[in-house]
Amino acid sequence: MSKYKTIRWEKPKLSYLLEHKTLWTTLILLLLCIAGAILSTGIGSQFISPVEVVKSLIGKGSAMHEVIVLKLRLPRIVVAILVGAALASAGAVLQGLIRNPLASPDVTGITEGASLGTVLFLFLLGGHVSVHWMPVASIFGAYAVTVILYLLSWKNGASPLRMVLIGTGLSAAFKSISYMFIIASPYFLADRAMTFMTGSIYGSSWEKDVYTLLPWLIVLLPATWLMARHVNVQALGDDVAGSTGASVQRQRLILLLLSVSLAGAAIAVGGAIAFVGLMAPHMARKLVGSSFGGLLPVSALIGAVILLVSDLVARTVFAPLDIPAGVFTAAIGAPFFLYMLYRHRNQ
């Protein structure tokens, strides 16, 4: 029996070859994500059993449980899953594209660029323009820092290590500018922006958050997955990839735009949540290898689980305080980043 499963579409003409191991891993992670979402929805100041959560989801629960589940808790759970999946996918593409295990939206400064775009949106347009346009401002900020990063890193090519070092500096600079605008803002905007900068999905709602982020991911995630096979070719190096007939620069630009857009849209809703895009792709490689046909969906699911668990810990362990989920992802991710930096110190 073949260890591979072929997935084909006639329109458009596309095909993927996936290992059965990858398919089973994806299925297990998907079930884990669903189970985690149901359990997390039931845990809070009032515990609701998983059975009652499911009943509420299908409209068979009590009126009080349906309000708690559908109106108060479920939007936050959905946002955690969407934001975690988007950040992990963006990190996976960046690591493959730059061929650097340390690359991720927060390490290269993209997170802080997107954060600055959102802070400027709140500072200049808050209350005047619909919040549904906030991802556009975040994505523009992410694009701006990406352009600056490439310009400063370019010297007969963009060295991966140079990009990480310059990205770290840009991250600090953009964060300082964001805090300057926060200090100059009215109190209610400053409070909202500070919560955003710590990476919190507290108070998520269907209209303001889920319906703002979902249309972006419906377009960006499938497009990224369809383009991800080109990362496998580019991993061979520009000369080999060009010899296969691949349009290296065009594909690299499209993948970079998709990655930055994913990170920007996720940050606009979830805030500056750090290190999910760094950790999830490395965990996925341990499970399914480095082929991007399977790596990308597995990374997305792991990112969703990481943020889901982080948010659950954030809102329950220190109750009644609601700690931003970004605090816990940073607490895990910072040591992981130092370990990766030490491990690859001679490369």
The 8 nearest C-alpha neighbors of each residue, nearest first, counted from 0:
[[1, 2, 3, 4, 19, 18, 5, 20],
 [0, 2, 3, 4, 19, 18, 5, 17],
 [1, 3, 19, 18, 0, 4, 20, 17],
 [4, 2, 18, 17, 1, 19, 16, 5],
 [3, 5, 17, 16, 18, 19, 6, 2],
 [6, 4, 16, 15, 17, 7, 3, 14],
 [5, 7, 15, 14, 16, 4, 8, 17],
 [8, 6, 14, 13, 5, 15, 9, 12],
 [9, 7, 13, 12, 10, 11, 14, 6],
 [8, 10, 12, 11, 7, 13, 14, 6],
 [11, 9, 12, 8, 13, 7, 14, 6],
 [10, 12, 9, 13, 8, 7, 14, 225],
 [11, 13, 9, 10, 8, 14, 7, 15],
 [14, 12, 8, 7, 11, 9, 15, 10],
 [13, 15, 7, 6, 8, 16, 5, 12],
 [14, 16, 6, 5, 17, 7, 292, 13],
 [15, 17, 5, 4, 3, 6, 18, 14],
 [18, 16, 4, 3, 15, 5, 19, 21],
 [17, 19, 3, 21, 20, 2, 4, 22],
 [18, 20, 22, 21, 3, 2, 23, 4],
 [21, 19, 18, 23, 22, 24, 287, 2],
 [22, 20, 24, 18, 19, 23, 287, 293],
 [21, 23, 19, 25, 24, 20, 26, 18],
 [24, 22, 26, 20, 25, 21, 27, 19],
 [23, 25, 21, 27, 26, 22, 20, 28],
 [26, 24, 22, 28, 23, 27, 297, 21],
 [25, 27, 23, 29, 24, 28, 22, 30],
 [28, 26, 24, 30, 29, 25, 31, 23],
 [27, 29, 31, 25, 30, 26, 32, 24],
 [28, 30, 26, 32, 31, 27, 25, 33],
 [31, 29, 33, 27, 32, 28, 34, 26],
 [32, 30, 28, 34, 29, 33, 35, 27],
 [31, 33, 35, 29, 30, 34, 304, 28],
 [34, 32, 36, 30, 35, 31, 29, 37],
 [35, 33, 31, 37, 36, 32, 30, 38],
 [36, 34, 32, 38, 33, 37, 39, 31],
 [35, 37, 33, 39, 34, 38, 40, 32],
 [38, 36, 40, 34, 35, 39, 49, 33],
 [39, 37, 35, 41, 40, 36, 49, 34],
 [40, 38, 36, 42, 41, 37, 35, 311],
 [41, 39, 37, 38, 42, 72, 36, 73],
 [40, 42, 47, 38, 39, 46, 48, 52],
 [43, 41, 46, 39, 40, 47, 38, 45],
 [42, 44, 45, 46, 315, 41, 314, 40],
 [43, 45, 46, 42, 318, 315, 319, 41],
 [46, 44, 43, 47, 42, 41, 67, 64],
 [45, 47, 42, 41, 43, 44, 48, 40],
 [48, 46, 41, 51, 45, 52, 42, 49],
 [47, 49, 51, 50, 41, 52, 46, 38],
 [50, 48, 52, 51, 38, 37, 53, 41],
 [51, 49, 53, 48, 52, 54, 47, 55],
 [50, 52, 54, 48, 53, 49, 55, 60],
 [51, 53, 49, 55, 50, 54, 56, 48],
 [52, 54, 56, 50, 55, 51, 49, 57],
 [55, 53, 60, 59, 51, 57, 52, 56],
 [56, 54, 60, 65, 58, 52, 53, 57],
 [55, 57, 53, 54, 58, 52, 69, 65],
 [58, 56, 54, 55, 59, 53, 60, 52],
 [57, 59, 55, 56, 60, 54, 65, 61],
 [58, 60, 54, 55, 57, 61, 56, 53],
 [61, 59, 55, 54, 58, 65, 51, 64],
 [60, 62, 64, 63, 65, 59, 55, 51],
 [63, 61, 65, 64, 66, 60, 55, 67],
 [64, 62, 66, 65, 61, 67, 60, 68],
 [65, 63, 67, 61, 66, 62, 68, 60],
 [64, 66, 55, 68, 62, 63, 67, 69],
 [65, 67, 70, 63, 64, 69, 68, 62],
 [68, 66, 71, 64, 65, 70, 69, 72],
 [67, 69, 65, 72, 73, 66, 70, 71],
 [70, 68, 73, 66, 65, 67, 71, 72],
 [69, 71, 66, 67, 68, 72, 73, 74],
 [70, 72, 67, 68, 69, 73, 74, 66],
 [73, 71, 68, 75, 74, 40, 67, 70],
 [72, 74, 76, 69, 75, 68, 77, 40],
 [75, 73, 77, 204, 76, 205, 72, 203],
 [74, 76, 203, 78, 73, 77, 72, 79],
 [77, 75, 73, 79, 74, 78, 36, 80],
 [76, 78, 74, 80, 79, 75, 73, 81],
 [77, 79, 81, 75, 80, 76, 82, 209],
 [80, 78, 76, 82, 77, 307, 81, 306],
 [81, 79, 303, 77, 83, 78, 82, 84],
 [80, 82, 78, 84, 83, 79, 85, 77],
 [81, 83, 265, 85, 79, 84, 80, 78],
 [84, 82, 303, 302, 80, 86, 306, 85],
 [85, 83, 299, 303, 302, 81, 87, 82],
 [84, 86, 82, 88, 87, 83, 261, 265],
 [87, 85, 276, 89, 83, 262, 88, 84],
 [86, 88, 276, 302, 90, 299, 84, 89],
 [89, 87, 91, 85, 299, 90, 86, 295],
 [88, 90, 258, 86, 92, 87, 91, 262],
 [89, 91, 276, 103, 87, 93, 88, 92],
 [92, 90, 88, 280, 94, 93, 89, 87],
 [91, 93, 95, 89, 90, 94, 96, 258],
 [94, 92, 96, 90, 95, 91, 97, 102],
 [95, 93, 102, 99, 91, 98, 97, 92],
 [96, 94, 98, 92, 93, 97, 230, 91],
 [95, 97, 93, 98, 94, 92, 230, 251],
 [96, 98, 99, 94, 95, 93, 159, 102],
 [99, 97, 95, 94, 96, 100, 234, 159],
 [98, 100, 94, 97, 101, 102, 159, 95],
 [99, 101, 94, 102, 98, 339, 281, 277],
 [102, 100, 99, 103, 339, 277, 94, 340],
 [103, 101, 94, 99, 100, 93, 106, 107],
 [102, 104, 90, 277, 106, 276, 105, 107],
 [105, 103, 109, 110, 107, 106, 90, 108],
 [104, 106, 110, 108, 107, 103, 109, 273],
 [107, 105, 103, 108, 104, 167, 102, 166],
 [106, 108, 166, 163, 104, 105, 109, 167],
 [109, 107, 170, 166, 105, 111, 110, 106],
 [110, 108, 104, 141, 112, 111, 107, 105],
 [111, 109, 105, 113, 104, 108, 112, 114],
 [112, 110, 114, 113, 108, 170, 109, 173],
 [111, 113, 141, 140, 109, 115, 114, 144],
 [112, 114, 137, 141, 140, 116, 110, 263],
 [115, 113, 111, 117, 112, 116, 110, 118],
 [114, 116, 118, 112, 177, 117, 113, 119],
 [117, 115, 140, 137, 136, 113, 119, 114],
 [116, 118, 120, 137, 114, 119, 115, 136],
 [119, 117, 115, 121, 120, 116, 122, 114],
 [120, 118, 122, 116, 117, 121, 123, 115],
 [119, 121, 117, 124, 118, 123, 122, 116],
 [120, 122, 125, 118, 119, 124, 123, 117],
 [121, 123, 119, 120, 125, 118, 124, 184],
 [124, 122, 120, 121, 119, 125, 118, 127],
 [123, 125, 120, 127, 121, 128, 122, 126],
 [126, 124, 121, 127, 122, 123, 120, 128],
 [125, 127, 128, 124, 129, 121, 130, 123],
 [128, 126, 124, 125, 129, 123, 130, 121],
 [127, 129, 124, 126, 125, 130, 132, 131],
 [130, 128, 131, 132, 127, 126, 133, 125],
 [129, 131, 132, 133, 128, 207, 211, 125],
 [130, 132, 211, 129, 133, 134, 207, 210],
 [133, 131, 130, 135, 134, 129, 136, 128],
 [132, 134, 136, 130, 135, 131, 267, 117],
 [135, 133, 264, 137, 267, 136, 132, 138],
 [134, 136, 138, 133, 137, 132, 139, 264],
 [137, 135, 116, 139, 133, 134, 138, 117],
 [136, 138, 113, 116, 134, 117, 263, 140],
 [137, 139, 263, 141, 135, 140, 136, 260],
 [140, 138, 142, 136, 141, 137, 143, 135],
 [141, 139, 116, 113, 112, 143, 137, 138],
 [140, 142, 113, 112, 138, 109, 139, 144],
 [143, 141, 139, 145, 140, 144, 138, 146],
 [144, 142, 140, 146, 145, 141, 139, 147],
 [143, 145, 147, 112, 141, 146, 142, 148],
 [146, 144, 148, 142, 143, 147, 149, 141],
 [145, 147, 149, 143, 148, 144, 150, 142],
 [148, 146, 144, 150, 145, 149, 151, 143],
 [149, 147, 145, 151, 146, 150, 144, 152],
 [148, 150, 152, 146, 147, 151, 153, 145],
 [149, 151, 147, 153, 148, 152, 146, 145],
 [150, 152, 148, 149, 153, 147, 165, 154],
 [153, 151, 149, 157, 162, 150, 161, 148],
 [154, 152, 157, 156, 150, 151, 149, 155],
 [153, 155, 156, 157, 152, 158, 151, 150],
 [156, 154, 153, 157, 158, 152, 150, 151],
 [155, 157, 154, 153, 158, 152, 149, 159],
 [158, 156, 153, 152, 154, 159, 149, 162],
 [157, 159, 161, 160, 162, 156, 152, 153],
 [160, 158, 162, 161, 99, 97, 157, 163],
 [161, 159, 163, 162, 158, 164, 99, 165],
 [162, 160, 158, 164, 159, 163, 152, 165],
 [161, 163, 159, 165, 160, 164, 152, 166],
 [162, 164, 166, 160, 161, 107, 165, 167],
 [165, 163, 161, 167, 166, 162, 160, 168],
 [164, 166, 168, 162, 167, 163, 161, 169],
 [167, 165, 107, 108, 163, 169, 168, 164],
 [166, 168, 170, 164, 165, 169, 106, 107],
 [167, 169, 165, 171, 170, 166, 172, 164],
 [170, 168, 172, 166, 171, 167, 108, 173],
 [169, 171, 108, 167, 168, 173, 111, 172],
 [170, 172, 174, 168, 169, 173, 175, 167],
 [171, 173, 169, 175, 174, 170, 168, 176],
 [174, 172, 176, 170, 175, 171, 111, 169],
 [173, 175, 177, 171, 176, 172, 111, 170],
 [176, 174, 178, 172, 173, 177, 171, 179],
 [175, 177, 179, 173, 174, 178, 172, 180],
 [178, 176, 174, 115, 180, 179, 175, 173],
 [177, 179, 181, 175, 180, 176, 182, 174],
 [180, 178, 176, 182, 177, 181, 175, 183],
 [181, 179, 183, 177, 178, 182, 184, 176],
 [180, 182, 178, 189, 184, 183, 179, 177],
 [181, 183, 179, 180, 184, 178, 189, 185],
 [182, 184, 180, 181, 179, 185, 189, 178],
 [185, 183, 181, 189, 182, 188, 180, 186],
 [186, 184, 188, 187, 189, 183, 182, 181],
 [185, 187, 189, 188, 190, 184, 191, 182],
 [186, 188, 190, 189, 185, 191, 184, 192],
 [189, 187, 191, 190, 186, 185, 184, 192],
 [190, 188, 181, 186, 192, 184, 191, 187],
 [189, 191, 193, 187, 188, 192, 186, 194],
 [192, 190, 188, 194, 189, 193, 195, 187],
 [191, 193, 195, 189, 194, 190, 188, 196],
 [194, 192, 196, 190, 195, 191, 189, 197],
 [195, 193, 191, 192, 197, 196, 199, 190],
 [194, 196, 270, 192, 193, 198, 197, 199],
 [197, 195, 193, 271, 198, 194, 270, 192],
 [198, 196, 194, 195, 325, 271, 199, 323],
 [199, 197, 270, 325, 272, 271, 195, 196],
 [198, 200, 323, 324, 201, 269, 270, 195],
 [201, 199, 269, 203, 202, 75, 198, 79],
 [200, 202, 199, 203, 75, 323, 321, 324],
 [201, 203, 200, 204, 75, 71, 74, 199],
 [204, 202, 75, 201, 200, 74, 208, 205],
 [205, 203, 74, 207, 208, 206, 202, 209],
 [204, 206, 209, 74, 208, 207, 210, 203],
 [205, 207, 210, 204, 208, 209, 211, 203],
 [208, 206, 204, 205, 211, 209, 210, 130],
 [207, 209, 211, 204, 210, 205, 206, 203],
 [208, 210, 205, 212, 211, 213, 78, 206],
 [211, 209, 206, 213, 212, 208, 205, 207],
 [210, 212, 208, 131, 209, 213, 207, 214],
 [213, 211, 209, 215, 210, 214, 208, 264],
 [212, 214, 216, 210, 215, 209, 211, 217],
 [215, 213, 217, 216, 212, 218, 211, 210],
 [216, 214, 213, 218, 217, 212, 219, 264],
 [215, 217, 219, 218, 213, 220, 214, 212],
 [216, 218, 214, 215, 219, 213, 220, 221],
 [219, 217, 216, 215, 220, 221, 222, 214],
 [218, 220, 216, 222, 221, 217, 223, 215],
 [219, 221, 223, 216, 222, 218, 217, 224],
 [222, 220, 224, 223, 219, 225, 218, 217],
 [223, 221, 219, 225, 220, 224, 226, 218],
 [224, 222, 226, 220, 221, 225, 227, 219],
 [223, 225, 221, 227, 226, 222, 220, 295],
 [226, 224, 222, 223, 227, 221, 228, 13],
 [227, 225, 223, 224, 228, 229, 222, 254],
 [226, 228, 224, 229, 230, 225, 291, 223],
 [227, 229, 230, 231, 226, 291, 292, 225],
 [228, 230, 232, 227, 231, 226, 233, 250],
 [229, 231, 233, 228, 232, 227, 234, 95],
 [232, 230, 234, 229, 228, 233, 291, 290],
 [233, 231, 229, 230, 234, 240, 235, 228],
 [234, 232, 230, 235, 236, 240, 231, 237],
 [233, 235, 231, 232, 236, 230, 95, 98],
 [236, 234, 233, 232, 239, 240, 237, 231],
 [235, 237, 234, 233, 239, 238, 240, 232],
 [236, 238, 240, 239, 241, 233, 247, 235],
 [237, 239, 241, 240, 236, 242, 235, 243],
 [238, 240, 242, 241, 236, 237, 235, 243],
 [241, 239, 237, 243, 242, 233, 232, 238],
 [242, 240, 238, 245, 243, 244, 239, 237],
 [241, 243, 239, 244, 240, 238, 245, 237],
 [244, 242, 240, 241, 245, 239, 232, 238],
 [243, 245, 242, 241, 246, 240, 247, 239],
 [246, 244, 241, 247, 243, 240, 242, 232],
 [245, 247, 249, 248, 250, 244, 241, 240],
 [248, 246, 250, 245, 249, 251, 241, 240],
 [247, 249, 251, 250, 246, 252, 253, 245],
 [250, 248, 252, 251, 246, 247, 253, 254],
 [249, 251, 253, 247, 252, 248, 246, 254],
 [252, 250, 248, 254, 249, 253, 247, 255],
 [251, 253, 255, 249, 250, 254, 248, 256],
 [254, 252, 256, 250, 255, 251, 257, 249],
 [255, 253, 257, 251, 256, 252, 258, 250],
 [254, 256, 252, 258, 257, 253, 251, 259],
 [257, 255, 253, 259, 254, 258, 260, 252],
 [258, 256, 260, 254, 255, 259, 261, 253],
 [257, 259, 89, 255, 261, 260, 256, 254],
 [258, 260, 262, 256, 261, 257, 263, 255],
 [261, 259, 263, 257, 258, 262, 138, 256],
 [262, 260, 258, 264, 259, 263, 85, 89],
 [261, 263, 259, 265, 86, 260, 264, 89],
 [262, 264, 138, 260, 137, 266, 113, 265],
 [263, 265, 134, 267, 261, 266, 262, 260],
 [266, 264, 82, 262, 267, 263, 268, 269],
 [265, 267, 270, 269, 263, 268, 264, 271],
 [268, 266, 134, 264, 265, 137, 270, 269],
 [267, 269, 266, 265, 270, 208, 212, 264],
 [270, 268, 266, 200, 265, 199, 198, 267],
 [269, 271, 198, 195, 266, 272, 196, 268],
 [270, 272, 198, 196, 266, 197, 273, 110],
 [273, 271, 198, 325, 270, 269, 197, 274],
 [272, 274, 329, 105, 275, 271, 328, 325],
 [273, 275, 277, 332, 276, 278, 329, 328],
 [276, 274, 277, 278, 273, 87, 279, 302],
 [275, 277, 87, 90, 86, 274, 103, 278],
 [276, 278, 274, 103, 275, 90, 279, 280],
 [279, 277, 275, 281, 280, 276, 274, 282],
 [278, 280, 282, 302, 298, 281, 301, 87],
 [281, 279, 283, 298, 91, 282, 278, 284],
 [282, 280, 284, 283, 279, 278, 285, 277],
 [283, 281, 279, 285, 280, 284, 278, 286],
 [282, 284, 280, 286, 298, 281, 285, 297],
 [285, 283, 288, 281, 286, 287, 289, 282],
 [284, 286, 282, 283, 288, 287, 281, 289],
 [285, 287, 283, 284, 288, 282, 24, 21],
 [288, 286, 284, 21, 285, 283, 294, 293],
 [289, 287, 284, 290, 285, 286, 294, 283],
 [288, 290, 284, 291, 294, 287, 293, 283],
 [291, 289, 292, 294, 288, 293, 231, 287],
 [292, 290, 294, 293, 295, 227, 228, 289],
 [291, 293, 290, 294, 228, 295, 227, 17],
 [294, 292, 291, 295, 21, 296, 290, 297],
 [295, 293, 291, 297, 292, 296, 290, 298],
 [294, 296, 298, 297, 291, 293, 88, 299],
 [297, 295, 299, 298, 294, 293, 300, 25],
 [296, 298, 300, 294, 299, 295, 25, 283],
 [299, 297, 280, 295, 301, 283, 279, 296],
 [300, 298, 84, 296, 302, 87, 88, 297],
 [299, 301, 303, 297, 302, 298, 84, 28],
 [300, 302, 304, 298, 303, 299, 279, 305],
 [303, 301, 83, 84, 87, 305, 299, 279],
 [302, 304, 83, 80, 84, 300, 301, 306],
 [303, 305, 307, 301, 302, 306, 32, 308],
 [306, 304, 302, 308, 307, 303, 309, 301],
 [305, 307, 309, 83, 303, 308, 304, 79],
 [308, 306, 304, 310, 79, 305, 309, 303],
 [307, 309, 311, 305, 310, 306, 304, 312],
 [310, 308, 306, 312, 311, 324, 307, 327],
 [309, 311, 324, 313, 307, 312, 308, 306],
 [310, 312, 308, 313, 309, 314, 315, 307],
 [313, 311, 309, 315, 310, 316, 314, 308],
 [314, 312, 322, 310, 311, 324, 315, 309],
 [313, 315, 321, 311, 312, 322, 318, 310],
 [314, 316, 318, 312, 317, 313, 311, 43],
 [317, 315, 312, 318, 313, 314, 311, 320],
 [316, 318, 320, 315, 319, 314, 321, 313],
 [319, 317, 320, 315, 316, 314, 321, 44],
 [318, 320, 317, 321, 315, 314, 44, 316],
 [321, 319, 318, 317, 322, 314, 315, 313],
 [320, 322, 314, 313, 318, 319, 323, 317],
 [321, 323, 313, 314, 320, 324, 326, 317],
 [324, 322, 199, 325, 326, 198, 313, 197],
 [323, 325, 310, 326, 199, 309, 313, 327],
 [326, 324, 198, 272, 328, 323, 327, 197],
 [325, 327, 329, 324, 328, 323, 330, 197],
 [328, 326, 330, 329, 325, 324, 309, 331],
 [327, 329, 325, 331, 330, 326, 332, 273],
 [330, 328, 332, 326, 327, 331, 333, 273],
 [331, 329, 327, 328, 332, 333, 326, 334],
 [332, 330, 328, 329, 333, 334, 327, 335],
 [331, 333, 329, 335, 274, 334, 328, 330],
 [332, 334, 336, 335, 329, 331, 330, 337],
 [335, 333, 337, 336, 332, 338, 331, 330],
 [334, 336, 332, 338, 333, 337, 339, 331],
 [335, 337, 339, 333, 338, 334, 332, 340],
 [338, 336, 340, 334, 339, 335, 341, 333],
 [337, 339, 335, 341, 336, 340, 342, 334],
 [340, 338, 342, 336, 341, 337, 343, 335],
 [339, 341, 337, 343, 338, 342, 344, 336],
 [342, 340, 344, 338, 339, 343, 337, 345],
 [341, 343, 339, 340, 344, 338, 345, 337],
 [342, 344, 346, 340, 341, 345, 339, 100],
 [343, 345, 341, 342, 346, 340, 339, 338],
 [346, 344, 343, 342, 341, 340, 160, 339],
 [345, 343, 344, 342, 160, 99, 340, 341]]
